């Protein structure tokens, strides 16, 4: 009886050591995988854009090679006040990224004695207005009903970003459009990538990584400060906006 009990204890100890060893090996594998992924990010993406994007808590690492934002929005002329943010990033004739955003924030109370502010232009549905803007700028027959839901999962995290996506064939070049944020979300963002068709194979992996690492709100604020997004949560992701 004592011998059987001793054998049972020994077996339990070996099992515990084995489980601990497997857990350690798993964590090592995960760390190495994450390091490789971070290296891939650095090889394909630039640094996170500060300025107004950081002020609005929108974290974007543009594809490597893109410079900006430019002084003026390059896709088309936009009526002042239509969006809260209009940025363009360009790499010569190789690629470009246009960012449009609206962020619902509490309005600051008017200062005593300050002149009344000019009324902002009327705003419609964000997605519809972005699509109309692209249709007018490109001449393409594009409608919001053509967009399909796409989810980008971040490697090693439970975070995912869900977009409404559409690729436009514009003869010599392509345009990839990604719309983020539901009607109930305070963050509504459009990421519009342009590139010559000859550059597609070089640009496509960069676009995918850019979308995977896109963040808004508190996760974006944490990323800008050099912290990691919460791996146990969804990283601020949400369902795709309805079409």
C-alpha contacts under 8 A as a table, 3 or more apart, distances in Angstrom:
res1	aa1	res2	aa2	distance
1	X	4	X	5.12
1	X	5	X	6.20
2	X	5	X	5.04
2	X	6	X	6.14
3	X	6	X	5.08
3	X	7	X	6.18
4	X	7	X	5.09
4	X	8	X	6.15
5	X	8	X	5.05
5	X	9	X	6.25
6	X	9	X	5.13
6	X	10	X	6.15
7	X	10	X	5.06
7	X	11	X	6.08
8	X	11	X	5.11
8	X	12	X	6.18
9	X	12	X	5.06
9	X	13	X	6.25
10	X	13	X	5.13
10	X	14	X	6.24
11	X	14	X	5.14
11	X	15	X	6.09
12	X	15	X	5.03
12	X	16	X	6.15
13	X	16	X	5.09
13	X	17	X	6.18
14	X	17	X	5.08
14	X	18	X	6.01
15	X	18	X	4.99
15	X	19	X	6.10
16	X	19	X	5.12
16	X	20	X	6.08
17	X	20	X	5.05
17	X	21	X	6.08
18	X	21	X	5.05
18	X	22	X	6.21
19	X	22	X	5.09
19	X	23	X	6.12
20	X	23	X	5.09
20	X	24	X	6.13
21	X	24	X	5.06
21	X	25	X	6.15
22	X	25	X	5.07
22	X	26	X	6.06
23	X	26	X	5.04
23	X	27	X	6.22
24	X	27	X	5.16
24	X	28	X	6.23
25	X	28	X	5.05
25	X	29	X	6.16
26	X	29	X	5.09
26	X	30	X	6.18
27	X	30	X	5.01
27	X	31	X	6.12
28	X	31	X	5.08
28	X	32	X	6.19
29	X	32	X	5.19
29	X	33	X	6.06
30	X	33	X	5.03
30	X	34	X	6.09
30	X	156	X	7.32
31	X	34	X	5.09
31	X	35	X	6.16
32	X	35	X	5.04
32	X	36	X	6.23
33	X	36	X	5.19
33	X	37	X	6.23
33	X	156	X	7.92
34	X	37	X	4.96
34	X	38	X	6.13
34	X	155	X	7.54
34	X	156	X	6.57
35	X	38	X	5.08
35	X	39	X	6.21
36	X	39	X	5.06
36	X	40	X	6.23
37	X	40	X	4.98
37	X	41	X	6.21
37	X	155	X	7.48
38	X	41	X	4.96
38	X	42	X	6.28
39	X	42	X	5.16
39	X	43	X	6.23
40	X	43	X	5.07
40	X	44	X	6.24
41	X	44	X	5.25
41	X	45	X	5.52
41	X	209	X	6.89
42	X	45	X	5.47
42	X	46	X	6.85
43	X	64	X	7.53
44	X	63	X	6.06
44	X	64	X	5.29
44	X	205	X	7.73
44	X	206	X	5.41
44	X	209	X	7.76
45	X	61	X	5.87
45	X	62	X	5.69
45	X	63	X	4.44
45	X	64	X	4.30
45	X	206	X	6.47
45	X	209	X	7.59
45	X	210	X	6.97
46	X	61	X	5.61
46	X	62	X	5.62
46	X	63	X	5.97
46	X	64	X	4.64
46	X	65	X	7.18
46	X	66	X	7.63
47	X	61	X	5.55
47	X	62	X	7.39
48	X	59	X	6.45
48	X	60	X	5.43
48	X	61	X	4.38
48	X	62	X	7.23
48	X	224	X	7.52
49	X	53	X	6.58
49	X	54	X	7.10
49	X	59	X	7.14
49	X	60	X	6.13
49	X	61	X	6.44
49	X	62	X	7.75
50	X	53	X	5.79
50	X	54	X	4.90
50	X	55	X	7.76
51	X	54	X	5.52
51	X	55	X	6.40
52	X	55	X	4.82
52	X	56	X	6.14
52	X	85	X	7.41
53	X	56	X	5.18
53	X	57	X	6.15
53	X	58	X	5.14
53	X	59	X	6.80
53	X	60	X	7.92
53	X	85	X	7.75
54	X	57	X	4.84
54	X	58	X	5.82
54	X	59	X	6.70
54	X	221	X	7.56
54	X	224	X	7.26
55	X	58	X	7.78
56	X	103	X	7.03
57	X	216	X	5.56
57	X	217	X	5.24
57	X	218	X	7.33
57	X	220	X	5.50
57	X	221	X	5.65
58	X	214	X	7.70
58	X	215	X	5.97
58	X	216	X	4.57
58	X	217	X	6.75
58	X	220	X	5.87
58	X	221	X	7.94
59	X	213	X	7.96
59	X	214	X	5.70
59	X	215	X	4.90
59	X	216	X	6.05
59	X	220	X	5.08
59	X	221	X	7.78
59	X	223	X	7.35
59	X	224	X	7.15
60	X	210	X	6.92
60	X	213	X	7.16
60	X	214	X	5.30
60	X	215	X	6.96
61	X	210	X	5.81
61	X	213	X	7.28
61	X	214	X	7.33
62	X	66	X	6.68
62	X	97	X	7.61
62	X	207	X	7.95
62	X	210	X	5.99
63	X	66	X	6.20
63	X	203	X	7.66
63	X	206	X	5.15
63	X	207	X	6.33
63	X	210	X	6.46
64	X	206	X	7.38
65	X	90	X	7.96
65	X	91	X	5.81
66	X	89	X	5.50
66	X	90	X	4.92
66	X	91	X	4.72
66	X	95	X	7.41
66	X	96	X	6.82
66	X	97	X	7.85
67	X	70	X	7.83
67	X	89	X	5.24
67	X	90	X	5.38
67	X	91	X	6.26
68	X	87	X	7.92
68	X	88	X	6.49
68	X	89	X	4.55
68	X	90	X	6.59
69	X	87	X	5.47
69	X	88	X	5.13
69	X	89	X	5.07
70	X	73	X	6.79
70	X	74	X	7.76
70	X	87	X	6.90
70	X	88	X	5.64
70	X	89	X	6.34
70	X	90	X	7.86
72	X	87	X	7.54
72	X	88	X	7.50
73	X	76	X	6.75
73	X	77	X	7.15
73	X	86	X	6.01
73	X	87	X	5.73
73	X	88	X	5.49
73	X	98	X	7.62
74	X	77	X	7.66
74	X	88	X	6.06
74	X	98	X	7.64
75	X	88	X	7.76
75	X	98	X	7.01
75	X	137	X	6.92
76	X	133	X	7.73
76	X	137	X	5.94
78	X	82	X	7.06
79	X	82	X	5.75
80	X	83	X	7.56
80	X	121	X	7.82
81	X	84	X	6.66
81	X	120	X	5.74
81	X	121	X	6.16
82	X	120	X	7.64
82	X	121	X	6.27
82	X	122	X	7.63
82	X	123	X	6.52
83	X	86	X	6.85
83	X	100	X	6.73
83	X	101	X	6.03
83	X	102	X	5.62
84	X	100	X	7.68
84	X	101	X	5.79
84	X	102	X	4.94
84	X	103	X	6.71
85	X	99	X	7.44
85	X	100	X	5.55
85	X	101	X	5.09
85	X	102	X	6.68
86	X	98	X	7.46
86	X	99	X	5.74
86	X	100	X	4.84
86	X	101	X	6.88
87	X	98	X	5.75
87	X	99	X	5.05
87	X	100	X	6.69
88	X	96	X	7.16
88	X	97	X	5.69
88	X	98	X	4.45
88	X	99	X	6.30
89	X	96	X	5.50
89	X	97	X	5.09
89	X	98	X	6.46
90	X	93	X	7.97
90	X	95	X	6.17
90	X	96	X	4.36
90	X	97	X	6.56
91	X	94	X	5.66
91	X	95	X	5.42
91	X	96	X	6.15
92	X	95	X	6.93
93	X	195	X	7.60
93	X	196	X	7.65
94	X	195	X	5.79
94	X	196	X	6.48
94	X	199	X	6.63
95	X	193	X	7.33
95	X	194	X	5.56
95	X	195	X	4.35
95	X	196	X	7.17
95	X	199	X	7.90
95	X	203	X	7.64
96	X	193	X	5.81
96	X	194	X	5.17
96	X	195	X	6.53
97	X	191	X	6.90
97	X	192	X	5.55
97	X	193	X	4.59
97	X	194	X	6.39
98	X	190	X	7.90
98	X	191	X	6.00
98	X	192	X	4.95
98	X	193	X	6.49
99	X	189	X	7.13
99	X	190	X	5.65
99	X	191	X	4.96
99	X	192	X	6.36
100	X	189	X	5.72
100	X	190	X	5.08
100	X	191	X	6.88
101	X	187	X	7.36
101	X	188	X	5.53
101	X	189	X	4.31
101	X	190	X	6.28
102	X	126	X	7.75
102	X	186	X	7.77
102	X	187	X	6.16
102	X	188	X	5.25
102	X	189	X	6.57
103	X	186	X	5.42
103	X	187	X	4.84
103	X	188	X	6.44
104	X	186	X	4.74
104	X	187	X	6.74
105	X	186	X	7.47
110	X	114	X	6.89
111	X	114	X	5.40
123	X	126	X	7.75
124	X	128	X	7.50
124	X	129	X	6.67
125	X	128	X	5.37
125	X	129	X	6.15
126	X	129	X	5.22
126	X	130	X	6.23
126	X	188	X	7.12
127	X	130	X	5.16
127	X	131	X	6.21
127	X	144	X	7.51
127	X	179	X	6.88
128	X	131	X	5.19
128	X	132	X	6.13
128	X	144	X	6.71
129	X	132	X	5.05
129	X	133	X	6.08
130	X	133	X	5.05
130	X	134	X	6.25
130	X	190	X	7.42
131	X	134	X	5.12
131	X	135	X	6.07
131	X	142	X	7.06
131	X	143	X	6.68
131	X	144	X	6.62
132	X	135	X	5.01
132	X	136	X	6.18
133	X	136	X	5.27
133	X	137	X	6.14
134	X	137	X	5.01
134	X	138	X	5.87
134	X	139	X	7.84
134	X	140	X	7.86
135	X	138	X	5.43
135	X	139	X	5.29
135	X	140	X	5.35
135	X	141	X	6.51
135	X	142	X	6.05
136	X	139	X	5.50
136	X	140	X	7.73
138	X	170	X	7.70
140	X	168	X	7.71
140	X	170	X	7.55
142	X	146	X	7.16
143	X	146	X	5.66
143	X	147	X	7.66
144	X	147	X	5.61
144	X	243	X	6.28
145	X	243	X	5.98
146	X	166	X	7.05
147	X	164	X	5.61
147	X	165	X	5.17
147	X	166	X	5.07
147	X	243	X	7.46
148	X	164	X	5.34
148	X	165	X	5.29
148	X	166	X	6.63
149	X	162	X	6.94
149	X	163	X	5.70
149	X	164	X	4.57
149	X	165	X	6.08
149	X	240	X	6.63
150	X	162	X	5.66
150	X	163	X	5.29
150	X	164	X	6.16
150	X	165	X	6.35
151	X	160	X	6.56
151	X	161	X	5.54
151	X	162	X	4.21
151	X	163	X	6.28
152	X	160	X	5.49
152	X	161	X	5.14
152	X	162	X	6.29
152	X	208	X	7.63
152	X	211	X	6.63
152	X	212	X	5.15
153	X	157	X	7.87
153	X	158	X	7.50
153	X	159	X	6.36
153	X	160	X	4.35
153	X	161	X	6.54
153	X	212	X	5.97
154	X	157	X	5.68
154	X	158	X	7.08
154	X	159	X	5.82
154	X	160	X	5.87
154	X	212	X	5.28
154	X	213	X	6.79
156	X	231	X	8.00
157	X	231	X	5.04
157	X	232	X	7.52
158	X	231	X	5.86
158	X	232	X	6.47
158	X	233	X	6.20
158	X	234	X	5.53
158	X	235	X	7.48
159	X	231	X	6.94
159	X	233	X	6.64
159	X	234	X	4.18
159	X	235	X	4.75
159	X	236	X	7.49
159	X	237	X	6.62
160	X	212	X	6.94
160	X	234	X	6.41
160	X	235	X	7.14
160	X	237	X	5.79
161	X	211	X	7.28
161	X	212	X	6.43
161	X	214	X	7.33
161	X	237	X	5.24
161	X	238	X	6.99
162	X	180	X	6.85
162	X	237	X	7.03
162	X	238	X	6.64
162	X	239	X	6.06
162	X	240	X	5.26
163	X	178	X	5.71
163	X	179	X	5.29
163	X	180	X	4.98
163	X	181	X	7.64
163	X	240	X	5.38
163	X	241	X	7.52
164	X	178	X	5.61
164	X	179	X	5.04
164	X	180	X	6.76
164	X	240	X	6.31
164	X	241	X	7.05
165	X	176	X	7.32
165	X	177	X	5.56
165	X	178	X	4.60
165	X	179	X	6.47
166	X	176	X	5.92
166	X	177	X	5.28
166	X	178	X	6.81
167	X	174	X	6.95
167	X	175	X	5.64
167	X	176	X	4.42
167	X	177	X	6.25
168	X	174	X	5.60
168	X	175	X	5.00
168	X	176	X	6.35
169	X	173	X	6.62
169	X	174	X	4.92
169	X	175	X	6.78
170	X	173	X	5.19
170	X	174	X	5.40
170	X	175	X	7.23
171	X	174	X	7.45
172	X	196	X	5.97
172	X	197	X	6.09
173	X	194	X	7.14
173	X	195	X	5.59
173	X	196	X	3.96
173	X	197	X	4.81
173	X	198	X	7.99
174	X	194	X	5.85
174	X	195	X	5.74
174	X	196	X	6.23
174	X	197	X	6.08
175	X	192	X	6.84
175	X	193	X	5.50
175	X	194	X	4.50
175	X	195	X	6.74
176	X	192	X	5.79
176	X	193	X	5.04
176	X	194	X	6.54
177	X	190	X	7.11
177	X	191	X	5.93
177	X	192	X	4.57
177	X	193	X	6.42
178	X	190	X	5.69
178	X	191	X	5.15
178	X	192	X	6.38
179	X	188	X	7.56
179	X	189	X	6.00
179	X	190	X	4.61
179	X	191	X	6.57
179	X	241	X	7.97
180	X	187	X	7.83
180	X	188	X	5.69
180	X	189	X	5.13
180	X	190	X	6.25
180	X	240	X	6.74
180	X	241	X	6.99
181	X	184	X	7.89
181	X	185	X	5.64
181	X	186	X	7.78
181	X	187	X	5.80
181	X	188	X	4.60
181	X	189	X	6.59
181	X	238	X	7.25
181	X	239	X	7.66
181	X	240	X	6.42
181	X	241	X	5.65
182	X	185	X	5.11
182	X	188	X	7.10
182	X	238	X	7.89
182	X	239	X	7.14
182	X	240	X	6.19
182	X	241	X	3.92
182	X	242	X	6.85
183	X	241	X	6.60
185	X	188	X	6.89
187	X	216	X	7.12
187	X	217	X	7.83
193	X	207	X	7.82
195	X	199	X	6.35
195	X	200	X	6.85
195	X	203	X	7.66
196	X	199	X	5.42
196	X	200	X	6.85
197	X	200	X	5.22
198	X	201	X	7.62
199	X	202	X	5.45
199	X	203	X	6.06
200	X	203	X	5.14
200	X	204	X	5.70
201	X	204	X	5.61
201	X	205	X	7.52
202	X	205	X	6.89
202	X	206	X	7.68
203	X	206	X	5.40
203	X	207	X	6.36
204	X	207	X	5.18
204	X	208	X	6.38
205	X	208	X	5.15
205	X	209	X	6.37
206	X	209	X	5.25
206	X	210	X	6.09
207	X	210	X	5.04
207	X	211	X	6.25
208	X	211	X	5.28
208	X	212	X	6.26
209	X	212	X	5.03
209	X	213	X	6.29
210	X	213	X	5.44
210	X	214	X	6.25
211	X	214	X	5.22
215	X	219	X	6.18
215	X	220	X	4.89
215	X	235	X	7.41
215	X	236	X	7.02
215	X	237	X	7.83
216	X	219	X	6.21
216	X	220	X	4.79
216	X	221	X	7.67
216	X	236	X	6.72
217	X	220	X	5.33
217	X	221	X	6.34
217	X	236	X	7.03
218	X	221	X	4.94
218	X	222	X	6.18
218	X	236	X	7.44
219	X	222	X	5.10
219	X	223	X	6.17
219	X	229	X	5.46
219	X	230	X	7.54
219	X	235	X	5.85
219	X	236	X	6.20
220	X	223	X	5.01
220	X	224	X	6.15
220	X	229	X	7.98
221	X	224	X	5.22
221	X	225	X	6.40
222	X	225	X	5.17
222	X	226	X	6.54
222	X	227	X	5.19
222	X	228	X	6.63
222	X	229	X	6.66
223	X	226	X	5.14
223	X	227	X	5.10
223	X	228	X	5.86
223	X	229	X	6.55
224	X	227	X	7.33
229	X	235	X	5.93
230	X	233	X	5.57
230	X	234	X	7.44
230	X	235	X	5.98
231	X	234	X	7.38
231	X	235	X	7.28
233	X	236	X	7.91
234	X	237	X	5.56
